[in-house]
Amino acid sequence: MSVFCTKWFKKWSKKSNLKDPDLIEAVANMKAGLSSSDLGNHLFKIRVKKPNSGKSSGFRTIVVYRENDRAIFLYGFGKNERDNISTSELQHFKKLGNDLLTLDKDKLKYFIDEKILFDIKVSR
């Protein structure tokens, strides 16, 4: 399974000092049914721990996920920044997530080459 993020998410995660292993761990926890909420249409809200802290005071991320295929981090926010996403944001993320899940391997490669999506790996 591949894990990616959007350009916006990459900038936000760098500013928030999140590392790729933390994001990989968050996806593994979601697959195990931990620290996540199913928002429908393959969209999940996943808790990600802050560096040197825990999940409860950490970040919330919006991820589109299809089992045995791909997970794509779309959006993130600190629990101290806001409580949740709005209904209109949720609808936007569902549409974006569906569009990203329909990408075939060639289009996915194109999005990576054009720096629209970024590959998340355990080590860089």
C-alpha positions in Angstrom: 0.0 0.0 0.0 1.2 3.5 -0.8 0.9 6.6 1.3 0.8 10.1 -0.2 0.0 13.7 0.8 -1.1 16.8 -1.0 1.1 19.8 -1.5 -0.8 21.8 1.1 -0.5 18.9 3.6 3.2 18.6 3.0 3.7 22.3 3.8 1.6 22.1 6.9 3.2 18.9 8.2 6.7 20.4 7.7 5.6 23.6 9.6 4.1 21.3 12.3 7.3 19.3 12.6 5.5 16.0 11.7 7.8 13.3 10.3 6.9 10.6 7.7 7.2 7.8 10.3 4.5 9.5 12.4 2.2 9.6 9.4 2.9 6.0 8.5 2.2 5.0 12.1 -1.1 7.0 12.0 -2.2 5.0 8.9 -1.3 1.7 10.6 -3.3 2.7 13.7 -6.3 3.6 11.4 -6.1 0.2 9.7 -6.1 -1.4 13.2 -9.2 0.6 14.1 -7.4 3.0 16.5 -7.5 6.8 16.8 -9.7 7.3 13.8 -13.2 8.2 12.7 -14.9 7.1 9.5 -16.4 10.1 7.8 -17.8 8.2 4.9 -16.8 7.9 1.2 -13.4 6.5 2.1 -12.6 9.6 4.2 -11.2 9.3 7.7 -10.2 11.7 10.5 -7.1 10.3 12.1 -5.2 11.5 15.2 -1.5 12.0 14.8 0.7 12.5 17.8 2.7 15.7 18.2 6.4 15.3 18.4 7.3 14.7 22.1 3.7 14.5 23.0 0.6 12.2 22.7 -2.3 11.9 20.3 -4.9 13.5 22.6 -3.2 16.9 22.5 -1.9 16.3 18.9 -3.1 16.8 15.4 -6.2 15.8 13.5 -5.7 14.8 9.9 -8.2 14.1 7.1 -7.2 11.1 5.0 -8.7 9.4 2.0 -8.1 5.7 2.2 -8.8 2.6 0.2 -7.7 -0.7 1.7 -4.7 -2.4 0.1 -4.3 0.5 -2.3 -3.5 4.0 -1.0 -3.9 6.5 1.7 -3.6 10.2 0.9 -3.3 12.9 3.6 -5.4 15.9 2.5 -5.6 18.2 5.5 -4.4 18.6 9.0 -5.0 20.9 12.0 -4.0 21.1 15.7 -6.6 20.3 18.3 -5.9 23.6 19.8 -6.5 25.4 16.5 -10.1 24.2 15.8 -12.6 21.6 17.0 -13.5 20.1 13.7 -14.0 20.7 10.0 -17.2 22.2 8.7 -19.9 20.4 6.7 -18.9 22.2 3.5 -15.2 21.3 4.1 -16.3 17.7 4.6 -18.1 17.7 1.3 -15.1 19.2 -0.5 -12.8 16.6 1.0 -15.1 13.8 0.0 -15.2 15.0 -3.6 -11.4 15.5 -3.6 -10.8 12.1 -2.1 -13.0 10.4 -4.6 -11.2 12.1 -7.4 -7.8 11.1 -6.0 -8.9 7.4 -5.6 -9.9 7.2 -9.3 -6.4 8.1 -10.5 -4.7 5.2 -12.3 -1.0 4.5 -11.9 0.0 6.7 -14.8 -2.0 9.7 -13.6 -0.7 9.1 -10.0 2.9 9.2 -11.3 2.1 12.4 -13.2 0.7 14.0 -10.0 3.9 13.0 -8.2 6.2 14.2 -11.0 4.3 17.5 -11.1 4.6 17.8 -7.2 0.8 17.8 -6.8 1.1 14.7 -4.6 4.1 13.6 -2.5 5.1 10.1 -1.6 5.4 9.4 2.1 8.1 6.9 3.1 9.2 5.5 6.4 12.8 6.8 5.8 14.2 9.4 3.5 
